């Protein structure tokens, strides 16, 4: 079921930088094809980017087994909204590729991702 774009809540905007994040998140979400089921994650401030000067925008995808994936795209901080609009086809293509890869995994693979080494079957030595 497609996700409707949540409205930008003005109380979430505390600086010009965050406003731009919200605008870009909204642009990307609106450009996604309707059947992705991706949800934008606002306020998620994990910065694992190796690229300084980039903003990372996060989205979630879910599987029926209950596993959720954290997906992201990066946009250079110095890009204007018009430049982001021009790049939307590539940004959405990459985000949708991530979502498709996650959904193509089996639920058993998702379980292994959730549980880590604890999900590995315990066998006898030599098996």
C-alpha positions in Angstrom: 0.0 0.0 0.0 1.6 3.3 -1.0 2.5 5.7 1.7 1.0 9.2 1.6 3.6 12.0 2.0 3.4 13.3 5.6 3.0 17.1 5.7 6.0 19.1 6.7 5.4 20.1 10.3 6.6 23.7 10.9 7.4 22.9 14.5 10.0 20.4 13.2 11.9 23.2 11.4 14.3 25.0 13.7 16.9 26.3 11.2 17.3 27.0 7.6 19.4 23.8 7.2 16.6 21.7 8.6 14.1 23.4 6.4 16.1 22.5 3.4 16.3 18.9 4.6 12.5 18.8 4.9 12.1 20.3 1.5 14.5 17.9 -0.1 13.0 14.9 1.7 9.6 16.0 0.4 10.8 16.4 -3.1 12.4 12.9 -3.1 9.3 11.3 -1.6 7.0 12.9 -4.1 9.2 11.7 -7.0 9.1 8.1 -5.9 6.9 5.7 -7.8 3.6 5.1 -5.9 4.3 1.4 -5.1 7.5 1.6 -3.2 6.0 1.7 0.3 8.9 3.8 1.4 8.4 6.1 4.4 10.6 9.2 5.0 12.2 9.3 8.4 12.3 12.8 9.6 14.6 13.8 12.5 16.8 10.8 12.0 20.3 12.3 12.7 22.7 9.3 12.2 25.6 10.6 10.1 27.6 7.7 8.8 28.5 9.5 5.6 32.1 9.4 4.6 31.4 12.5 2.5 31.6 15.7 4.5 29.4 18.4 3.2 26.6 16.0 2.3 23.2 15.7 3.9 21.9 12.1 4.3 18.1 11.6 4.0 16.7 8.4 5.5 13.7 6.3 4.4 12.4 3.0 5.7 11.1 -0.1 3.9 9.3 -3.0 5.6 8.8 -6.6 4.9 5.7 -8.7 5.9 8.0 -10.6 8.3 8.4 -7.5 10.4 12.0 -6.5 9.3 12.6 -2.9 8.5 15.4 -1.6 6.3 17.0 1.8 6.8 17.7 3.3 3.3 19.3 6.6 2.4 20.3 9.0 -0.3 22.9 11.7 0.0 22.7 15.3 -1.3 25.5 17.8 -1.3 24.7 20.6 1.2 25.5 23.3 -1.4 22.9 22.0 -3.9 19.9 24.3 -4.6 16.4 22.9 -4.7 16.5 23.3 -8.5 19.6 21.2 -8.7 18.0 18.6 -6.5 15.0 18.6 -8.8 17.3 17.9 -11.8 18.9 15.0 -9.9 15.6 13.5 -8.7 15.4 10.7 -11.4 18.8 9.4 -10.2 18.1 9.9 -6.5 14.8 8.0 -6.7 16.3 5.3 -8.9 19.0 4.6 -6.3 16.5 4.6 -3.4 14.1 2.3 -5.3 17.0 0.0 -6.1 17.9 -0.3 -2.4 14.2 -1.0 -1.6 14.0 -3.6 -4.3 17.2 -5.4 -3.1 15.8 -5.5 0.4 12.4 -6.9 -0.8 14.1 -9.6 -2.9 15.8 -11.0 0.1 14.1 -13.9 1.8 12.4 -13.6 5.2 15.1 -16.0 6.5 17.8 -13.5 5.3 15.9 -10.7 7.0 15.8 -12.8 10.2 19.5 -13.4 10.0 20.0 -9.6 9.6 17.9 -8.9 12.6 19.4 -11.6 14.8 23.0 -11.5 13.6 25.2 -14.5 14.6 22.4 -15.7 17.0 20.4 -16.7 13.9 22.9 -19.1 12.6 21.9 -22.7 13.1 23.8 -24.5 15.8 25.3 -27.7 14.5 27.7 -30.3 15.6 31.4 -29.8 14.7 32.1 -31.2 11.3 28.5 -30.7 9.9 
